[in-house]
Amino acid sequence: MPSRQKSGALVIPRSFPQPPTMSSSTATITPSLITALTGRRGAYALILSTVIGTSVWHSFVGGPIQYKSLPRATFGHLQSRLFPTYFAIQGTGAAALLGLWTHAHRAVKGPTVGFSLNAWLLGGAIGGAIANLVAVGPWTTGIMNKRHRLERLEGTSYTDADASPALRKLSTQFGIAHSVSALLNLGVLLAAIAHSSWVAEFGSAL
């Protein structure tokens, strides 16, 4: 309701328009908190935000703080315990999103740019998370544990000038494995952000 000028005084309206209702072919549903919490759109937004939020927090907040605050061996052990759950959240979340996205577009006749692009984004996120969960993550953790054992046996650190060739070799292998895992993790995050941007701009059709 617009404000009205009366006798030189600004009159502020005491009531505001009610939110519009959502109509369907069978009934008119008034938006409510229950509808938002139990509807597909609400679930989709929650899952998508969980995947992005978890990835951002672990990669750029929690992980770096732990690295700076804990001894290296303790940090590595903690990460090795966190990673399986973390990658599982990424993978199952992306899989749920892909399932809902495909179901919402099941009536589309033939592939469209929006459907195909987002299906590939979500599929790539699933692939990256699963690769880290079942292959790259355990590979990286195995190399890390071998390096920790060798450091204890030799009484040195891989950064020491007198580190053995075997220890230096393990460090090189760990650097490669860790880089692959980090790139996969970044790919999952970027795919989720790209999909989120598309949904925000064009909707999810749910």
C-alpha positions in Angstrom: 0.0 0.0 0.0 1.7 3.3 -1.0 2.2 6.1 1.4 -0.2 9.1 1.2 0.5 12.8 1.7 -2.3 14.3 3.8 -2.3 17.9 5.0 1.4 18.2 4.6 2.1 15.0 6.8 3.4 11.7 5.6 1.0 8.9 6.4 2.6 5.5 6.9 0.4 2.6 6.1 -0.5 0.3 9.1 -0.8 -2.9 7.1 1.1 -4.5 4.3 0.0 -6.8 1.5 -0.2 -10.4 2.2 2.2 -12.8 0.4 0.8 -14.2 -2.8 -0.6 -17.7 -3.0 0.8 -20.5 -5.2 -1.9 -22.0 -7.4 -2.0 -25.4 -9.0 -4.6 -27.2 -11.1 -6.2 -28.8 -8.1 -5.8 -26.4 -5.2 -4.5 -23.1 -4.0 -1.7 -23.6 -1.4 -0.8 -20.7 0.9 3.0 -20.6 1.4 3.9 -21.5 5.0 7.0 -22.7 7.0 5.7 -26.3 6.9 5.4 -26.2 3.1 8.9 -24.7 2.8 10.4 -27.3 5.1 8.7 -30.3 3.6 8.6 -29.3 -0.1 11.0 -30.4 -2.8 12.3 -26.8 -3.3 13.2 -26.5 0.4 14.9 -29.9 0.4 16.8 -29.0 -2.8 18.0 -25.7 -1.4 19.0 -27.4 1.9 21.0 -30.2 0.2 22.7 -27.8 -2.2 23.6 -25.4 0.5 25.0 -28.2 2.6 27.3 -29.4 -0.1 28.6 -25.9 -0.8 28.8 -24.9 2.9 30.6 -28.1 3.9 33.1 -27.8 1.1 33.8 -24.2 1.7 34.2 -24.6 5.5 36.4 -27.7 5.3 38.6 -26.4 2.4 39.1 -22.8 3.4 38.2 -22.4 7.1 38.4 -25.5 9.2 41.2 -27.2 7.4 43.7 -24.2 7.3 43.0 -23.4 11.0 43.6 -27.1 12.0 46.8 -27.1 9.9 48.1 -24.0 11.7 47.0 -25.1 15.2 48.0 -28.8 15.4 51.2 -30.7 15.1 51.6 -32.0 11.5 51.1 -35.7 12.4 48.0 -34.9 14.5 46.6 -32.8 11.7 47.1 -35.5 9.2 45.5 -38.2 11.4 42.5 -35.9 12.0 42.1 -35.2 8.3 42.3 -38.9 7.5 39.3 -39.5 9.8 37.3 -36.5 8.5 37.8 -37.2 4.8 35.6 -40.3 4.4 32.6 -38.5 5.9 33.3 -35.3 4.1 33.6 -36.9 0.7 30.5 -39.0 1.4 28.5 -35.8 2.2 29.7 -34.3 -1.1 28.9 -37.4 -3.2 25.5 -38.3 -1.7 24.4 -34.7 -1.7 25.3 -34.3 -5.4 23.6 -37.6 -6.2 20.4 -36.5 -4.4 20.5 -33.2 -6.4 20.9 -35.0 -9.7 18.0 -37.3 -8.9 15.7 -34.4 -8.0 16.9 -32.4 -11.0 16.3 -35.3 -13.4 12.9 -36.0 -11.9 11.9 -32.4 -12.3 12.8 -32.4 -15.9 11.5 -35.8 -16.8 8.8 -34.3 -19.0 11.3 -32.4 -21.2 11.3 -33.8 -24.7 14.9 -34.1 -25.7 18.0 -32.6 -24.1 18.1 -28.9 -23.4 21.1 -26.7 -22.7 20.1 -26.1 -19.1 19.2 -29.7 -18.3 22.3 -31.1 -19.9 24.7 -28.6 -18.5 23.5 -29.0 -14.9 23.3 -32.8 -15.2 27.0 -32.8 -16.3 27.9 -30.4 -13.4 26.2 -32.6 -10.8 27.5 -35.8 -12.4 31.0 -34.4 -12.3 30.6 -33.5 -8.7 29.5 -37.1 -7.9 32.5 -38.5 -9.8 35.0 -36.2 -8.1 33.6 -37.0 -4.6 33.5 -40.8 -5.2 37.0 -40.8 -6.7 38.3 -39.1 -3.5 36.3 -41.4 -1.3 37.2 -44.7 -2.7 40.6 -44.1 -4.5 42.5 -40.9 -4.2 41.8 -40.2 -0.5 42.9 -43.7 0.7 45.9 -43.5 -1.6 46.9 -40.1 -0.1 46.4 -41.3 3.5 48.4 -44.5 2.9 51.4 -42.5 1.7 51.1 -40.1 4.6 51.1 -42.9 7.1 54.1 -44.5 5.5 55.9 -41.1 5.7 55.0 -40.7 9.3 56.3 -44.1 10.2 59.6 -43.5 8.4 60.0 -40.2 10.1 59.7 -41.8 13.5 62.1 -44.6 12.5 64.7 -42.2 11.2 64.1 -39.5 13.9 64.0 -36.9 11.2 61.4 -34.8 9.3 60.9 -34.9 5.5 61.8 -31.2 5.5 65.3 -31.8 7.1 68.3 -31.5 5.0 69.5 -35.0 6.0 66.2 -36.7 5.2 66.8 -40.1 3.5 66.1 -40.6 -0.2 63.2 -42.9 0.7 61.7 -40.2 2.8 62.1 -37.6 0.1 60.5 -40.1 -2.4 57.5 -40.5 -0.1 57.2 -36.8 0.2 57.1 -36.4 -3.6 54.5 -39.1 -3.9 52.4 -37.5 -1.1 52.6 -34.1 -2.9 51.3 -35.6 -6.1 48.4 -37.5 -4.4 47.4 -34.6 -2.3 47.4 -32.3 -5.3 45.1 -34.7 -7.2 42.8 -34.9 -4.2 42.7 -31.2 -3.8 41.9 -30.6 -7.5 39.0 -33.1 -7.3 37.7 -31.4 -4.2 37.9 -28.0 -5.9 36.1 -29.4 -8.9 33.2 -30.6 -6.7 33.0 -27.2 -5.1 33.1 -25.3 -8.4 30.5 -27.6 -10.0 28.2 -27.0 -7.0 28.6 -23.3 -7.1 28.0 -23.2 -10.9 24.8 -25.2 -10.4 23.7 -23.0 -7.5 24.2 -19.9 -9.7 22.1 -21.4 -12.4 19.3 -22.3 -10.0 19.4 -18.9 -8.5 19.1 -17.2 -11.9 16.8 -19.6 -13.8 15.2 -21.8 -11.2 15.2 -25.6 -10.7 11.8 -26.4 -12.2 10.9 -28.4 -9.0 
